Amino acid sequence: MRKQRSNLLHSVNNINKYLRRKKHPVETRTRLKYGSR
């Protein structure tokens, strides 16, 4: 039960991440490129 809820939360986070990436593709790309410093 608890694992299921965490999986659901994880998928929701992934969806939010995807939507944010669609909204600001350049910003996220630069953050990925220079954020690992």
N, CA, C and O of each residue as an XYZ file, in Angstrom:
148
protein
N       0.843     -1.206      0.000
C       0.000      0.000      0.000
C       0.882      1.263      0.000
O       0.707      2.167     -0.817
N       1.836      1.290      0.946
C       2.697      2.458      1.032
C       3.563      2.594     -0.214
O       3.775      3.698     -0.717
N       4.065      1.452     -0.710
C       4.893      1.486     -1.920
C       4.074      1.981     -3.114
O       4.577      2.720     -3.960
N       2.810      1.564     -3.169
C       1.945      2.001     -4.263
C       1.780      3.527     -4.245
O       1.824      4.182     -5.286
N       1.594      4.068     -3.061
C       1.391      5.508     -2.958
C       2.648      6.246     -3.393
O       2.566      7.268     -4.075
N       3.812      5.732     -3.002
C       5.058      6.395     -3.387
C       5.253      6.312     -4.899
O       5.756      7.253     -5.514
N       4.855      5.183     -5.503
C       4.962      5.062     -6.956
C       4.060      6.075     -7.645
O       4.446      6.676     -8.647
N       2.859      6.266     -7.109
C       1.931      7.239     -7.685
C       2.521      8.645     -7.573
O       2.469      9.425     -8.524
N       3.078      8.959     -6.408
C       3.685     10.261     -6.204
C       4.842     10.463     -7.177
O       5.027     11.550     -7.725
N       5.622      9.394     -7.385
C       6.764      9.470     -8.297
C       6.295      9.763     -9.726
O       6.888     10.580    -10.429
N       5.228      9.088    -10.140
C       4.723      9.296    -11.498
C       4.177     10.714    -11.653
O       4.342     11.335    -12.703
N       3.532     11.224    -10.612
C       3.027     12.603    -10.663
C       4.181     13.574    -10.784
O       4.107     14.546    -11.537
N       5.256     13.314    -10.042
C       6.444     14.177    -10.138
C       7.022     14.124    -11.538
O       7.453     15.146    -12.072
N       7.037     12.933    -12.142
C       7.557     12.799    -13.502
C       6.708     13.586    -14.487
O       7.234     14.225    -15.398
N       5.379     13.537    -14.301
C       4.479     14.275    -15.193
C       4.729     15.773    -15.049
O       4.792     16.497    -16.043
N       4.873     16.236    -13.798
C       5.132     17.664    -13.576
C       6.448     18.075    -14.212
O       6.561     19.149    -14.803
N       7.456     17.193    -14.080
C       8.760     17.478    -14.673
C       8.634     17.592    -16.189
O       9.217     18.480    -16.812
N       7.843     16.656    -16.781
C       7.671     16.644    -18.232
C       6.953     17.911    -18.701
O       7.326     18.511    -19.709
N       5.916     18.306    -17.954
C       5.181     19.504    -18.341
C       6.063     20.739    -18.235
O       6.012     21.626    -19.087
N       6.875     20.787    -17.178
C       7.771     21.919    -17.003
C       8.784     21.963    -18.134
O       9.135     23.033    -18.632
N       9.252     20.775    -18.536
C      10.234     20.711    -19.620
C       9.605     21.175    -20.920
O      10.250     21.866    -21.709
N       8.343     20.801    -21.152
C       7.668     21.245    -22.379
C       7.481     22.755    -22.358
O       7.565     23.410    -23.396
N       7.226     23.306    -21.174
C       6.977     24.732    -21.072
C       8.259     25.535    -21.282
O       8.261     26.541    -21.992
N       9.358     25.078    -20.653
C      10.627     25.813    -20.715
C      11.748     24.870    -21.152
O      12.577     24.475    -20.332
N      11.779     24.506    -22.434
C      12.768     23.532    -22.891
C      14.197     24.051    -22.808
O      15.102     23.318    -22.408
N      14.402     25.301    -23.180
C      15.763     25.835    -23.213
C      16.302     25.958    -21.795
O      17.452     25.611    -21.525
N      15.460     26.456    -20.889
C      15.884     26.668    -19.514
C      16.300     25.352    -18.870
O      17.343     25.271    -18.222
N      15.478     24.324    -19.052
C      15.805     23.039    -18.432
C      17.036     22.438    -19.079
O      17.833     21.790    -18.401
N      17.208     22.639    -20.375
C      18.363     22.066    -21.054
C      19.646     22.705    -20.526
O      20.636     22.017    -20.277
N      19.616     24.044    -20.357
C      20.805     24.715    -19.840
C      21.042     24.304    -18.389
O      22.191     24.161    -17.973
N      19.983     24.113    -17.620
C      20.145     23.726    -16.227
C      20.757     22.332    -16.141
O      21.596     22.063    -15.281
N      20.322     21.434    -17.059
C      20.905     20.093    -17.074
C      22.380     20.157    -17.466
O      23.218     19.436    -16.924
N      22.673     21.038    -18.417
C      24.038     21.099    -18.945
C      24.997     21.690    -17.914
O      26.115     21.200    -17.755
N      24.562     22.750    -17.207
C      25.460     23.465    -16.303
C      25.132     23.216    -14.829
O      25.810     23.737    -13.944
N      24.100     22.426    -14.568
C      23.708     22.199    -13.178
C      24.543     21.143    -12.481
O      24.469     21.003    -11.260
N      25.354     20.382    -13.252
C      26.121     19.294    -12.654
C      27.429     19.788    -12.054
O      28.195     18.997    -11.504
N      27.697     21.102    -12.152
C      28.940     21.642    -11.598
C      28.932     21.588    -10.081
O      29.900     22.002     -9.444
